[in-house]
């Protein structure tokens, strides 16, 4: 099916070629068939909001193609980006399972294809299918682990160390951002600061120092890592 946002929608999960190591892409055929009956395939343009922090939960979104930014805002108006979700990840899982409002705001960073499942139907699906239930538990555990790691970095790392850690994460093949010509980073300095808990000015100054030291350089939306050992040392890898 053709989408108005310049992509071909794949509505049949059993015949999908976008398979990743994500939540539902590796379920047994019988469970995939059951999932196919309850999900809706949707497309959104860049800059669309899927759900808002504090909104009553409607269900989960499974990201098939594109990138989605997950963020939260403090009472003082400060924004923290928890992660940039990549294909295969499930959005709104914690709120759906716990029956609480969405704890983050989800906004598309580019045109995206997602599968949406209503909350009641998804919970019934988990009750009836053990493999899917286990995958949900694993997914929630990984989200918790990522949150611990992010919190630890805020307490223990300087700005250069935090940015180096972020660059190292981006450089991994499974992050889906690395190309033959560099790493695609569709984020502003302000958004990078929101990920690592630093101001835009601190990010700009740190990136300028990296460029002077020939460690790494951001050219437009492309990151070039020139001294990987230095990045790894700063990141504690």
N, C-alpha and C positions, 0 to 999 in steps of 0.2 A: 504494500500500500504506500502511495506517495504522500509525503507530508508537506504542508505549506512552508516549512522552514528549511527546505533544501536537503532533506534526507529521506531515505527509503525506510519506512517503518516495517519492522519485522514483528508480526503479531503472533506467530506460532512459535512458542518456546521450543517445541520438539524439533523444529527445522531451523532454528536460529544459528547463524554463523558468527554471532557476536559473543559467543560463550567465553566466560572468564572463569577465574577461580572463585567467583563470588558465591553468594548465599544459595541461590537456586539452580545454578548452572550445572551442578553435579549430583542432583537428586536422582534416585531411581526412576525409571520410565513411568511406572504407575503413579508415583507422586507428582511427576511433572504433568501428567495428563490431568490429574485432579486440580493442580494449580492453574493449568490453562483455562479451566472452566470458571474460575473465580476472579481472574485478573483482567484489568482493562489496560490496553496499550495507549499511551498518551505521548504527545510531543509538545515541547515548550520552546519558545525563542530564548535567546540570551537575555538575562535581566529579569526573568519571570520569577515570581515568588510562589513556591509550592505550599509552604505553610509558615506561620509566624509564631515566634516564641510566646507561650502563654495561651495559644489557641487550643480549643478543645480538639482532641485527636480524632481524626477521621479514618486513619488507616496507615499502611506503609506504602512507600515508594521504592521500587527497585530500579536503580540506575543502570540502563543498558548501554547508553552512548552519551558522551559529553562529560561535563564537570559540574558539580554543584557545591556551592559554598555554604557551610554550616556555621552560624555565628550566634552570639548572644550579646545583649547590651545591658550595661549596669544602669542603676538609677541616676548616675551622673552623666549618662550618655556615652560612656566609653564602650567601644565595640571590641570583642574578642572573637577571632575566627578560630574555631576549634579544629577544623579540617577542611580540605578540599576533597570531596568524595569523588571517587573514580568508578568506572563501570564495574558492576558486580556488587556494589555496596547497597545496603538497605538503609533507608532514611525513615526515621520515625519509629523504629522498632521498639525502643525502650518505652516510649509513650503508649504505643499500641498494646504491648504486653502488660504494662503496669496499670493502664487505665487512667493515666495522668495527662495533663496538657503537654503539647510539644515543648521541649525544653530549649530548643534552638529555632532560629529562622533559617529556612533553606531557600537559597536563591541560585538560579542557573547562571553559570559563567559563560555558557555558549549554548547553541541549540542542543537540546537533549531529547532522548527517547527514554521513557520510564514505563514501568508496569506498576499500576496502582491496585491495591486490594483493600477493600473495606475492613474495618477493625473486627467486626463480629465474624465475618466469613474467614478472616485470617486466623483468629483464635480457634475457631472450630477446625480449621485445616490442621493446625498444630496438634490439637487433641487427637486427631484421627491418623496422623502420620508421624511416626517416631523419628525417622531420619530428618525430616524438616524441623522437628522440635529440637533435635540435637544441634542442627546447624544454627538455629536461632540462639541457643545457649552459647555456642562457640562465638557467634557474631557479637553478642552482648559482652562476653568476656574480653574479646579483643578491644571493643570500644572502651571498656573500663581500663584496660592496660594502657591504651593510648592516652587516656585522660591522666593517668598517674604519671606517665612519662612527660607529658606536657607540663604538668604542675611541677614536677621535679626540676625541669629545665628552667622554669621561671625562678625557682629558689636558688639554684646552684650555678647557673651559667651567666657569663657576661654577654654583651651584645654580639661580639665577634664569634663567640662559641655557639650562641643560639642560631645565628645566621648560617654558620658553617654546618651545624647539625641539620638545618632545614635544607641546605644545598645538597648535603650528602643523601638525605631522604629522597630528594627530587631526582638524583642521579641514578637511583636504582631502577633497573629495567621494569620491575613490577609496578613502579609508580606511573608508568605510561606517559612520562613527560620527556624522556631522553630521546633525541634523534641523532642522526649522523652529523648534524651541523650544530649541535648544542642541546640545551634543555629549554623547552618552551615554558615560559613563565608569564601567564596572562594576569599578572597582579601588579598593582601600583606599589610604590614604596609604603604608602599608608596601609595598604592591605597586608603587606609583609609584616609591618609593625604590629598589626592586629593579630597576626598568627603567633608571633614570638613575644608579645607583651612589651613592646618597645615603641617609642614615638617615631613618627615619620622622619624627623630630623636625625635621630640616632641611626636609623636604617640607612639613610642617604650618606651620612658620614662614614659609617662602617663599610658600605659598598665602595665608596671613594677610596678608602684606605686599602681595601682588597685590590682595587684596580692599580693603585700606585705600587703595591707590592707584587703585582703580577700573580696574584692568587686566583682571582676570578673577576669576571667583568660582565655586567649586564648591558647588552647592546639591544635597545628596544625591548622586545619581548623574548629575546634569546639570551640565556645564560651560558657563558663560556667558562668552564673551570680550567684554569691554566696550570695550577699546582695542586693536584689531587692529594698528595701526601700532606701538604700543609692544611688542607681542609679536613682531612681525616684526623690530624693531630689536634686541631682546634675543637673538633666535634667529639674527641675522646673515643674515636673508633679504633 
